Amino acid sequence: MKKIIYILLGLISISSLSFSKEKVSMIIKNGTILTINNTKEVIKNGVIIIEDNKIIDIGTSEILNKYQSEKIIDADEGIIMPGMINTHNHLPMIAFRGLGEEGIKNRLFAYFFPLESEKLSRDLIYKATILGTIEMAQSGVTTYADMYYHMDEMAEATKKIGIRGILGETIIKFPVVDAKESYGGLEYAKKFIEKYKNDSLIIPALGPHSAYLVSTEKLIEVKEMAEKYKVPVLIHAAEFEDEAGRLPGKYKNGSTIKYLNEIGLLNKNTLLAHAIYLNDEDLELIKKSEVGISYNAIANAKGATGIARINELQELGVNRIGLGTDGPMSTNYVGLIQGLGYASSMQRIKYNDRTIFTPENVLEMATIGGARALNLDTKIGSLEKGKLADIIIFETKSPNMLPNYEPHATIVWQAHPGNITATIVNGKIIVENKLLKTYDLKKNYKEIKEISEDITIFAKELAKKAKEKN
């Protein structure tokens, strides 16, 4: 009789332990966690606990005793890390990816702009953004910053796939697809900001194209609007060697960075895309202003525009630097994985130093560095209690991932998008077991096939004309 009582008491005790566990939305277990926190903590046999859209606990397998969930993801000895942040893109240009590769000299003005003028539409921008955000999700990018047109279409497509977007409506001095008048993007941006200012995934922004394609007066208006609505400013800066010669008035042949500083746009609210041609004074201004930087290594190499002085900025203590791909006609893919090692290699070549840009440094730039550059580092960019659950998982059992001695190096020098098994954004699973859960890939294929068939003939003729102008 006593034996039966002891058994019953044991069962009651086990049952009580089970019921005492806190119910949560999701548990991720059995992986090596690269937290990318301030101490660069790496947790082996790690566990992440998610409730709604936030991380509420993180640690080793011991914390499993405290929680239960109907949704448990087994990382299967993979690598768990923060979602990557692409800090500069023109995503709908993915519809034109692979075009204009015939060696056109002035590709931006002789090919990009005319192609956009003829073929861009609301429909193309929406469908191309669907394709681009699918590729990002499957490549481990959970947040991206973009400058383009019809940002409301981009916002809806981005939300459809389920990733996070900082979307800057382009402001430029000539008519474009969504603005019949010069600088019409300012009015468009105002409406866009008011519509999406409280969205959970979309952060509206202003995207003045550059210091040479937006007047001083309009740049100041952009600054004032950004301050009024408390939104970021995304701008191309110091991208071309001859850019200074296009600056207005007394600033001609001077410094783009100094010019932006003097008109008040060089501040913590602004992100500079490229920032290649910097003098020593520019470096100090960037440090002092705390402006964000997007380093676009592959796009700059492909376009032969140069290699940014990123290592020197880091040596000065600048840490608000993220990685970007630029548009899909410049890098031809929109994920960051393929370019991680490239970003390192370009800096090592520039400075003839193989000790710089370690894998840990590169992954920091791809995550928390990008978050800092966009003023989002209190919300995303690292895996910590209280932060939003933007998480990716790499499997480590494919041949290219073996051996896996040091996880940072494995990701930077070995991994490719096919190694991503899960992508989680804002606590929602977007990719699971390498399968996209939010959109029909066959439908997207059909949509892009129709777009490409419409573009082909015009694009070939345009390339021929542009080539003749070389």
N, C-alpha and C positions, 0 to 999 in steps of 0.2 A: 504493500500500500504506500509506504514512504517513497519507494522508487518511482511510482506513478506520479506522486505529488511533486517530486523533484523534477521529473520530466515536464510536467505541466507548467511548473514555475519557470523552467528554462525556456519553454516555448513562449510564455507570456513575456519574459525578459527580452527575447529576440524580437518579438512582435513590437514591444514598446520602443526598442531601439530603432526599428524600421519606421514607426510612426513619428518618432521624434526628429527624423531628418527633414530638413527644410526643402520644400518643393520649389524647383527653379525651372526656367524655360529650357535651358540647354546645358549640357556638360560636354566638354572636350577633354579627352584623357589620352594617356599613353603616347606622349610625344615629347620632344625636346623643345622647350619654349625659349625663343629669343625675345626677351621682353623689350629690348631697346629702351629701357628706362635709364635714369640718370647714372646708375651704377653698372649698366650693361649686363644685368643679371641674366644668366642662362640657367634654366630649371630643367633638369633631367627627370624623366618619368613625370612630366608636368601635367597639371590639370587646370582648366579654366572654367569658371562657373559664370553663367550668363542668366540674367533675369531681365526680361523684356529686351531693351536695346543696349544694356550696359553690362560691363564686367563687374561682378560683385565680389569675386574672390579668385585668387590665383595662387598656386603652390604645387607641392608634390602630391602624390597619390593619397597621402594621409588625409587630405581634406575631403576625399570622397565619403568619409564616414559621416560628414555633416550634411550632405545634400542628396537629393534624389530627383530624377527627371525622366519624363517619358521620351525625351530626345537626348540620346547619348551618341557622340561622334567619337569613334576610336581612331586616333591618328596613326595607329599601327606603326609605331616607332619612327614616325615622320618628324618633320620640323614645323613647328607652329610659330608664326610671327605676325606682326601687325600688317594689315593690308598696305600695299605700296601706293604712293601718291605721285601721280604724273602732273607736274607743276606747269606744263605748257603744251598746248595742243590747238589744232584747228580741226576737230574731229570729223565734220562732214566731208572734208576733203578726201576721206577714205574712198568715196565714190570715184575719185580720179586717180587712185593709187596705181602706180606703174606707168602712168602717162608722162610724156615730156622727158623721157630718159635718153633722148638722142644726142645729148651734148649741147643743149641750148645755153647760150652764154648768159643772157639776162633772163633767167627762168621766171623770176617773180613778175616782172612787168611784161615780158614778151609772151609768157605762156599762162602762168597762174591766173593773173587778173582777167585776161580775155576769156579764158575757159570758164571762170566763175560767172563772168558777166553774161555769157551765152546760155549756160546750162543750170545755174542754181535756181532752185524753187523751194517752196515750203515742203512739198512732198519729198523731194530728194534729200533735203536737210534732215527731215524726220527719219526716213528709212536708212540713210547713211549713218546717222547717230545710233540707231538700233544696232547696226553692224559693228560700229566702233565700240560701243559699250559692252556688247557681247564679247568681243575680243579682249577688252580690258578685264572683264570679270573672269574670263578663262585664263588670263595671264597674271592674276593676282593683284590688279590695280583696283582698289576700292574707292578711291577719290581721284578726280582729275580737275584741272583748271583749264578753261578754254576761252578763246576769243573768236567769235564768229558772228553769223547773222541768224535772224529768226530764232532768237534764244528761247522763245516759248516752245517752239517745236523741239529744240534740243532738250529742254527741261522735261517735257513729257516723255520723250524717248528714253532719257536717262532714268527717270522714275519707273518706267515700264520694265527695264532690265533690273533696276534696283540698286544701282551704285550711286555714289555721292558726287555732285558736280558743283564747282565754283564757276559760274557761267557769266562771262563778260560780253555784253552786247558791243559789237565793234562800232567805233566812231571814227570816221574817215572823211577826207575833204572832197570826195567825189561821190556821185550817186551809186548805190549798190542795190542788191536784190530786195532788201527790205526797207530801203529809204530812197525815194525818188529825188530828194534834194541833198546837197552836200551837208554833212554833219547831222543828217536825219536820225542817226543812231542815238542821239541824245534824248530825243523825245520817246523813241522806241524803248530805250533803256529805262526811262522813268516809269513807264507803264509796266515793264517787266519786273522791275524792282518792287513796285507796289503789289504786284500779284504774288510774288514768290518770297517776300521778305521773311515770312514765318514758316517756310517749308522745312520738313525734317531732313530732306536730302539735297535740296537745291539752295545754294547760296548765290544770290544775284550779285553781279559785279559790273564795273564799267571797263570797257576795253578800248581805250584810245589806241589806234594802231601803232603810232610811233611819233617821235618828236619831229620827224620830217614830213609826215602826212597828216598832221593835225596842227592847226595854227596855235600860237601862244595864247590867244584869247580863248580858244575852245579848250585848250588844256587846263587853263585856270578855271573855266566853267566846269570841267570834269572834276577837278579837285574840290570845288565848292559843293557839287552835287554829291560826291562821295562822302564828304563830311556831313552833309545834311541827312543823308539816308544811312550813314554808317555802313558803307559797303566797300569792298576792296577795289583797287585799280590794278589792272593788268596791262602792261605796255611793253612793246619791243624796244630795246635800248642798246646802243653801242654794238649793234650786230654786224655792221659792214665797215670795211676799212675807209670807204669814202663817205660815210654817213655824216661826218662833221661838215662836209661841204654842202649838205642839203639843209642845214639848220638855218633858222630865220635871222635876218638882221644882223645885229652885232655879235650874235652867237656863232655865225658861220665860221667854219674851220676851227671851232673851239671844241669843247667837250660836251657830249650829250648829257653826261652825268651832272656836270656843273650847271648846265642849262636847266635840267629838271629840278635841281636843288634850288636854284635862284627863283623859280616860279612856284616853289612850294610842293612839288610832286614827289620829291625824294624823301619819303617818310615811311614809317612802319606799316602803313596801310597799303603801300604800293609793292607790286612784284615786277621786277625787271626780267624780261625774257632775253636770254643770250648773254648780254654784258661781256662781250669779248674784248673790245678795244677800250681798255682802261689804262689811264696813266696813273702814276703814283698818288696824285692828288685825288683821283677818282676812288681809289681803294680806301683812302682815309674818309672820304665823304660817305661811302657805302657803310663803313664801320660806324661812323658817327650817327648816321640817319637811321640805322637799323632796317633799311629797306630789304625786302626779300629778293632772292636771286634764283632763277631757274637755269640750271646748267644743262645744255642740250648737245651732248658730245657727238652723237652720230650725225644729227642733222647738220651741225657745223662742219664736220669733216666731209660729209657728202657734198655739201654746197661749197666747200673750199673757202669758208668764211673765216676760219681760224680756230684756235684753242683758247678758251677763256682762262684767266689767271686765278683759277679757283683755289689752287694750293696756297697761293700767297694770301688770298682772302682768309682762308682758314688759319694760316699762321698769325694773322692779325687778330684772331679771335672771333671772326664772323662765323656764326653757326646757323644763320637763317638762309641756308642754301639747299635747294631741292633738285631733283632730277626731272627733266622733261624730254619728250620725244620730238616736239614741234609737230607740224602737220604730217599726215600719213603720206604726203608726196615728198617729204623731206627725210623721214626715217623709214617709211613704208611699213611700220608696225606701230602699235599704240601701247603695247605693254612695255614694262621696264626691264624685265628679266634679261632679254637678249642684249641689252645695252649696259648692264652693270659692270661687266669686265671691261667693256670698251671705255666707259667713263674713267675707270682707273688707268687703263693703258695710255689714253691720251695725255693725262697729267704726267705720267711717268716719262713719256717721250718728251713732252715739253720741257720738263725740268731735269731730264736725264738722271732720274733717281727712282730705283725700283722699290725703295723702302716706303714711299708715300702712297696714299690712297689704298690702305689695307682693306680687305673685305669687310671688316667691322665698320670702318669709316664710310664705305660706299653704301652699305645697308642702312646706316644711320641717315645718310642723305636721302635715300629712297623712301624713308618712313618719317621719322620725327623731324628730320631736316626740312622736308617738304611741308610738314605741318607747321613748323615754326615760320617758314617763309610766307605761309598763308594765314598766320595768326590763329591756327587751329590746334596748337600743341597741348592745350588744356583738355581737348576733347578726343583727339585721335593721334596716331603716330607711334604709340607705344602700347604695350599690354600691361595695364595697371588697373587696380581697383578704382571704380568710378568713371573710367573712360568708356566711350562708346565701343561696342563690340564689332570692330572692323578687323577681321582676322582671316588669315590664309594658312593653308596647310600644304606642305610639300611631302610627297611620298619619297622614300629614300631606298627603294628596293629595285628600281630600274637600273640597268647597266651603267648609264651615264652618271648615276648618283652614287656609285660605288667606287672605291670605299668612301665612307663618310667620316673622316677623321675629325674635321672641324666644321661645324654646320654653316658658319658665315662664309667660309671659303667654298663649301659645296654649292651654296646658292649662287654666289657671285661668278664662280668660274666653271661650274658644271651644269647647273639647272637650265631647263627650258620650260616654256609654258605647259607642255604636256605632263610635267611633274606636279602641277597643281591639282590636288584632289578636292579641295574645298575652298570656297570663297564665301565669307559671311560679312554682310554689311548692315550696320545698325541692328544687329541681332537677328537678321533674316538670312537664311541660307540661299545663296544665289547659284552656287555651283556645289554639287555633292557627288562624290564618287566620279569626278571628272565630267559630270553631265550638267548642262545648264538647265535650271528649273523654271526660269521665268519667261521663256520665249521659244517658239517653234523654229528650230534652225532651218527646216525645209521651207518655211514661209519666208524667212529672211533671204535664203538663197534665191528664191524666185523673184523677190523684190529687187535684189541687186543685179540679177541677170537682166531684167528688163531695163534698168537704169543704164547698165554698161552697153547694151545693144543700141540705145538711143545716143550715147555719147561717142561711140567708136569713130564714125566717119568724120565728124567735126573735129575731133581731137587729132586725128592723123593729119588733116589739112592744116590745122593750126600749128602743129609741130613743124611741118614742112616750111611754112611761112616764117616761123620764128627762127628756124635754122638758117634760112636765107639771109636773115638780118645779122647773123653772127659776124 
